[in-house]
Amino acid sequence: MIPFNKPYLTGKEMHYMYEAVHTGKLSGNGKFTKKCQEFFEEKYHFKKCLLTTSCTDALEMAAILANIQPGDEVIMPSYTFVSTANAFILRGATIIFVDSRKDHPGIDEDSIEGLITDRTKAIVPVHYAGVACDMEKIMSIANKYNLIVIEDAAQAIDSYFTFSDGSNKALGSIGQLAAFSFHETKNIISGEGGMLAINDEKFSARAEIIWEKGTNRSAFFKGEVDKYGWVDMGSSFLPSELIAAFLFAQLENIDDIQLQRKKIWIQYYKGLKDWADKNEVKLPSLPDFATNNAHMFYLVCKSVEQRTELIDRLKKNDVLAVFHYLSLHKSSFYKDKYNGKDLKLSDYYSENLVRLPLFYELTDIQINHIIESIVKNG
């Protein structure tokens, strides 16, 4: 069976973890934590980075930093993972769900402004499949209404947005805050793991406090205070040095990993284009303002029946393909709380989208087998 995902090891992970063990410091914020954070700040120009134990934790930190209170409204797409919403539900927020785009599962930017009320506090765009939302439009809306933008960049490492003036910025560096994932299904991994990117300096000092369980411990070790104590809310968001050491081995190889993933993505696209056109199946779409980080390759079938048949056929040919999110506004937890209009495109992607295997060690033979398994019946 060709799996949907297979974690890739560069070869240095165990070496760096061994090194971390022998430094005598296994708790977080040691040598490898700092090396990872500096890497991201230098390569992608995030103002400040803090590693977390998951992207979920990074989103929860962002919700605290945004001072989300009971009754506040937070705008986000319905077609996303539950963590995007949970982080704000935990602060008592009301989630205002937005439909997807016609050409892409990402948030419909043109629907955002009409949902803003005097209770709206933040917009949370999700860069689905590592493909940028229209951040120029979203930031313009946010600035107009004085809202915080928190980018859910879980899938978006090493992907960029092109502004109308031709300039490029890394996803996660545009909103005031951003959350990344290093889960084993992502391009760059640490098993579990995540990161909060802070692009507005007014959040930096408090972010370190929240990160350190609500204490000013970081300030103490910098010599800024003579003792540390409990000064704010927070939690145990900081990962161990073992996670950071594993992650650093991945970061050293990010260019090679990205090159290989893009090669696989292009092979899929070229091999399936004619079949997709013939069978009314949509291939991934890239808006002009977005780059492709090859996080995933998906197909959007014309019906749930076509998708079910395709997944079953691939399974019979020893290929594991999977569908993705279910619309959050229809979830058993939130459906009775949702009082908005139908989100037909979100439901459309929930019912029709299927993801193909995409991982570093996927061979040409395997890719060709997957393509052949799809196209052989016409």
N, C-alpha and C positions, 0 to 999 in steps of 0.2 A: 504494500500500500504506500503510495506517495502521500506523505502527510501534508496537512495544510501549512504547517509551520515546523521548522527545525531550528532551534537556537544555534547560532554560529559562534564558535570560539576561535579567537585569533591566534592563540598559543601562549599569550603572556598572562592570561587571567590568573592561573594558579601561582605563577611566579610572583606577581604583585601581591596576591593575597598572602602568600608565604612571607613576603617582605613586610607586609602590614602586621602580621602576627609577631614577627621578630623585632618590630619597633617597640613592642610593649604597650602600644596604645591601640585598642580595638574599638573603643567607643568613637562616636563621630567627631567630625571637625578636626581631623588630624591631617597628616601629609597628603593623603590621596584625595580627601574631600576638597582640600584647597586647590590641588592640581586640577581636578575636574572643573571646579567653579571658575578658575582662572582661564582654563581652555575655552569655555563657553563665552566668557566675557570678552576675550580677545578675538576669537574667531567670528562670533556673531554680533558683537557689539551690544550685548545686553549690559545694562548699567551695573547690575548686581545679580549674582546667582546664589541660590541656596539649595543644595541637594536635599531631597526628601525621600521618605521610604516608599512613596508612590506618587503618581500624578494626582490621585484622589487627595492625598495629604496636601499637595501643592495648591489644589483648588480650595480646600478647606482653609488653608492659610490666607489665600486671596480673599475669601469671603469675610474672614475676620478683619483683615486690613482694610477692606472696603466698608467696614463698619455696618454690615448688613444687619438690620433689626427686624423684629416681627412686624409684618405689614408692608415691608418694602417689597417692591416688584423687581424681578430680574428677568430680562429678556434673553432667550436662547432658543436654538432649534429644537424641535421635538425629535428629530432623527439624530440621536447622539447616545452615548453611553450614560448609564444611570448616575455615574459619579459627577457628571457635569451639573446635574440638578441637585443631587444629594448634598453637595457642599453648601448650597444656599438654603435648602430645606432645613438643614441643621441649625441655621441662624434664624429660622422663623419666616423666611421669605415666601412670597407667592411667586410661582414660576409662570411667566407669560411665554407660551410656546409660539414659535414662528414656523411657517412652512418651509420646505426646501425649494431650491431653484429648479426650473424645468430642465436645465442642461447639466445639473450637478446636484448631488445630495446635500451640499452645503446650504447654509441659511439663505433665505430669500431676502437680500439686503433691502429691496424696495418695499418690503412689508413691515420693516422695523419701526419707522417713524410713526405710523398710524397706531401703534400699540403703546406709545409712550403716554404716561399719565403723570400727575404730580407726585405719585408714589414710586415712580421708576427710579432705581438707584444705579443699575449697572446693565451693560450689554455683554453677553458672553458668546462671541462667535466661535464656532468649532471648525477648524481647518480639516475637513473630512478628507481622508486618504492623503493627507499632506498637501492638499491643494488649497491655496489661499482663498479666503473670503475677500470681498472687495473692501479692504481695510481703509482705503481712502474715503469711500462713501460712509463706512461705519464710523470712522473717527470724526468726520464732518458732522454727522448726526449727534454723536456723543458730545462734541464741543458745543454744539448749538444748545443742548439741553443740560449741559454740565453733568454728564454721566461718566462713570468709570467704565473702561473697557478692559475686560479680562479675557485674554486669548486662551482658549482651550487648544493648545498646540500639541496634544498628546501624540499625534501621528505626524507631526510637522517638522521634525528636526531636519536641518539642512535644506529647507525650502524657503522661497523668497516671494515677496510681493513687489511688483513694478508699479511705481507711481506715475501719474500722468506727465510728470516732468522728465521721465526716463530713469529716475533713480530707483535703486533696489534696496530693500531692507529685509533682513531675515524675519520669518514669521516668529512671533514671540518677542520681537523687539519694538513693536509698534504701539500696542496697548500699554496702559500703565502697568499691568501685571500680566503674566502668562504662566501656564502650567505645561510641563512636558512629562512624557512617560518613557521609562526604560524597561517596561515589561518585556518578557521574553518574546512577545509577538512583534515588537517594534524593530526599527532599523538598527538602532544601537541599544544594547540591552545590559541589564545587570540582574536578571531574574525578575525581581520586583525592583522598583526604584522610580524616582521622579525628580523634578526640579521646579522651583519657583524662580522665574525671571522677574526682576523688579526694574522697571524703566523710569519710574518717577521717584526721585530721590527722597521725597517726603515720606515714603513708605519704608525706606531702608532700615532705619534704626529700630523701628517697631517690629519689622519682619524678623530681625535677629532675636528679639525678645520672645516673640511668639514661637519661633523655631526652637528656642531653648527652654520650652515648658513654661513660658511666662516669666522667666528670670532674666536679669541683666548679666548673666554669666559671661557672655562674649565680651561685654564692655570691661568686666573684671580682668579677663585674661589679656586684654589690650592695655591694661593699666589706666583705664579711664575712670574707674571707681575703685575704692579700697576694699570693698566687700560686695558680694552680690546677694540678691534676695528676690522675693516674689513681687513683681511690679506690674504685671498685666496678665491677661488670660493667655493661654498657650497650650501646647501639648507636646508629645514626644515625636516630633516630625523629623528629627535628625537621624539619618541612617548610620549604620556602623561603617568603620573603615574597610571592612571586608567587601561591602557592597561598592564603596567608592573605588577600591583597588580593582575590582572586576571591571567596573565601568571605564576606568582610565585605560585599560588595555584595549577596550573597544574604541575609545576616542582616538587613540594613536593610529587606528586603521580605518577611520571614518571615510576617507576619500576612496580607498579601495573597496570598502563595503558598498558605498553608494554607486560606484562605477559598475559593480557586478549586478546590483539590483536593477539599475536602469537598463542594463543590457538585457536582462530577463524580461523586463516590462516591454521593451521594444520588440522582442521576439514574439511575445504574446500578441501584441497589437498587429504586427504585420501578418502573423499566421492566422489571425481570426477575423481580420477586417472584411474580407469577401463573404465569409460565412455569416458574419453578423449582419451585413447589409441585406443579404438574401433572406435571412430569417427574422428581420425586424428586431434585432437585438442591438442595444446601444453599448458601445465601448466607452471607456472613461473619456471625459471631456475636460480640456484645460482652457479656462478663460485666458484671454490675452494678457491679463495682469499676473498670471500665476506661473510658477515653475513646477516641475514634477520631481519629487524626491523618491518616487518608486516605492512608496510605503505599501501599496497594495495594487493588485489588478483585479478589477471587477467587471461583471457583465450585468446589464439591466435587461431582463427578459420582458417579453410583451405581455406575459400573464404568469400567474402563480403556478398554473399547470405546466407551462413550458419550463419554468424554473425547477419544479419538482422532478420533471422528467430528466432534465439535464443533470441535476445532482445525483439522481438514481443511476443514470447511465455512467457517469464518471465513477461512482462507487463500484459498479460492476466491473469497471476497467481499472480498479485498484488506485483510484484517485480520490482523495478527500477534499471536496469543495464544500463551502459553508455559506449560509446567508449571514446577515448582519443584524443591525438594531431593529427592535420593534418600537414603533412610535411611543414616546414616553407619555404623551397626552392620553393614550388609550391603555396605559398600564393599569393593572389592578390596584396599585397604590394611589394613582393620581386621577383616574378617570372621573371619580365623583367630585374631585376638587377643580377639574378643568371646566371652564364655562365659556370657552372661546369657540370660534367657528371650526368647521372641518378643515383638516390639514391634509388635503388629498395627495399632494406630492410626497409628503413624508410617508403616508401609508403606501403609496405607489412603490417607493424604494424598499419599504419594509417587506412588501409582498413579492417583489420581482428581482431584487439585487442578489447576486451570488458572487462570492470571492473565490479566486483560484489560488492554488499554492504559490507562494512567492517567498523564497528564502535563499540565502547566499549560495548554498551548496546544491541547489537545484541544477541538474546537469542538462546539457543540450538534448540528450536522449530522453530524459524525463519530460522536458518541455515539449518536445515533438510528440511524445506519447499522449500528453494531455491535450494538445491541439488536435491531434488525429482522433482522439476519443470524442471530441466535441464535433468535429466537422464531418466525420465519416458517414453519418446518416443524413447528410445534406445540409 
